[in-house]
């Protein structure tokens, strides 16, 4: 069973995305902001990270750069999932090292399909 780290500050979004992931058979670990995510990543190596951008204390761009520059986590796929849906936001997310970018609101099938594609051996 693949393990996904969900980094999302909104309780409603956290609940919804977590439910989608669990319904598809993935084990979900939650971080409520970027700082909490980095603390968890120091001891936990997920198979994939679903990452919001707009969060308190540390935004998703900073978290993604940390993940991709750290030797222990650089190969972990990152899916940015954000309400920032402009083309520039998508471009900037990918420049930070994200492997995929999904704009909210999204269809669950889009998130699930993206994750399945990134978790393929």
C-alpha positions as CSV (number, residue, x, y, z in Angstrom):
1,X,0.0,0.0,0.0
2,X,1.4,3.4,-1.0
3,X,1.7,6.1,1.6
4,X,0.8,9.7,0.7
5,X,1.7,12.8,2.7
6,X,-1.2,15.3,2.4
7,X,-0.1,18.9,3.2
8,X,-3.2,21.1,3.5
9,X,-4.1,23.8,5.9
10,X,-7.9,23.9,5.2
11,X,-9.7,21.3,7.4
12,X,-12.5,20.9,4.8
13,X,-10.1,20.3,2.0
14,X,-8.0,18.0,4.1
15,X,-11.0,15.9,4.9
16,X,-12.2,15.8,1.3
17,X,-8.8,15.0,-0.3
18,X,-7.9,12.5,2.5
19,X,-11.2,10.7,1.9
20,X,-10.5,10.4,-1.9
21,X,-7.0,9.0,-1.2
22,X,-8.2,6.5,1.4
23,X,-11.1,5.4,-0.9
24,X,-8.5,4.5,-3.5
25,X,-6.4,2.4,-1.1
26,X,-3.6,4.8,-0.1
27,X,-2.5,5.3,3.4
28,X,-2.6,9.0,4.3
29,X,-0.5,11.0,6.7
30,X,-1.5,14.6,7.2
31,X,0.5,17.8,7.8
32,X,-1.4,21.0,8.4
33,X,1.2,23.3,7.0
34,X,4.6,23.4,5.4
35,X,6.6,23.5,8.6
36,X,4.8,20.4,9.9
37,X,5.4,18.7,6.6
38,X,9.1,19.2,6.8
39,X,9.2,17.9,10.3
40,X,7.5,14.8,9.2
41,X,9.7,14.4,6.1
42,X,12.8,14.2,8.4
43,X,11.6,10.8,9.7
44,X,9.0,9.7,7.2
45,X,9.6,8.9,3.5
46,X,6.2,8.9,1.7
47,X,5.7,7.5,-1.8
48,X,4.1,10.8,-2.9
49,X,3.3,14.2,-1.5
50,X,0.0,16.1,-2.2
51,X,0.9,19.7,-1.5
52,X,-1.2,22.9,-1.1
53,X,0.5,26.2,-2.0
54,X,-1.2,28.9,0.1
55,X,-0.5,27.9,3.8
56,X,0.6,29.7,6.9
57,X,4.3,29.6,8.2
58,X,5.7,28.1,5.0
59,X,4.1,27.9,1.5
60,X,4.0,25.0,-0.8
61,X,6.6,26.4,-3.2
62,X,9.1,26.5,-0.3
63,X,8.2,22.9,0.8
64,X,8.5,21.6,-2.8
65,X,12.0,23.2,-3.2
66,X,13.0,21.6,0.1
67,X,11.7,18.2,-0.9
68,X,13.5,18.3,-4.3
69,X,16.8,19.7,-3.0
70,X,17.1,17.1,-0.1
71,X,18.9,13.9,-1.1
72,X,16.5,11.7,1.0
73,X,13.3,13.1,-0.6
74,X,14.3,14.4,-4.1
75,X,12.8,11.4,-5.9
76,X,9.4,11.6,-4.0
77,X,6.8,12.8,-6.5
78,X,5.0,16.0,-5.6
79,X,1.5,16.9,-6.7
80,X,0.7,20.6,-6.1
81,X,-3.0,21.0,-5.5
82,X,-4.0,24.6,-5.2
83,X,-6.7,27.2,-5.7
84,X,-4.1,29.2,-7.5
85,X,-5.2,28.1,-11.0
86,X,-3.7,30.6,-13.3
87,X,-1.2,29.5,-16.0
88,X,1.6,31.4,-14.2
89,X,0.9,29.5,-10.9
90,X,1.1,26.2,-12.7
91,X,4.3,27.2,-14.5
92,X,5.9,28.4,-11.2
93,X,4.9,25.2,-9.4
94,X,6.5,23.1,-12.0
95,X,9.6,25.3,-11.8
96,X,9.9,24.6,-8.1
97,X,10.1,20.9,-8.9
98,X,6.5,19.7,-8.8
99,X,5.8,16.6,-10.8
100,X,2.2,17.6,-11.4
101,X,-0.1,20.5,-10.7
102,X,-3.9,20.3,-10.2
103,X,-6.0,23.4,-9.7
104,X,-8.9,23.4,-7.2
105,X,-11.7,22.8,-7.6
106,X,-10.8,19.5,-9.3
107,X,-12.6,16.3,-10.1
108,X,-11.5,13.4,-7.9
109,X,-10.8,11.3,-11.0
110,X,-8.2,13.9,-12.0
111,X,-6.3,13.7,-8.7
112,X,-6.5,9.9,-8.6
113,X,-5.4,9.5,-12.2
114,X,-2.4,11.8,-11.6
115,X,-1.3,10.0,-8.5
116,X,-1.7,6.6,-10.1
117,X,0.5,7.7,-13.0
118,X,3.2,9.1,-10.7
119,X,3.2,6.0,-8.5
120,X,3.7,3.6,-11.5
121,X,6.9,1.5,-11.1
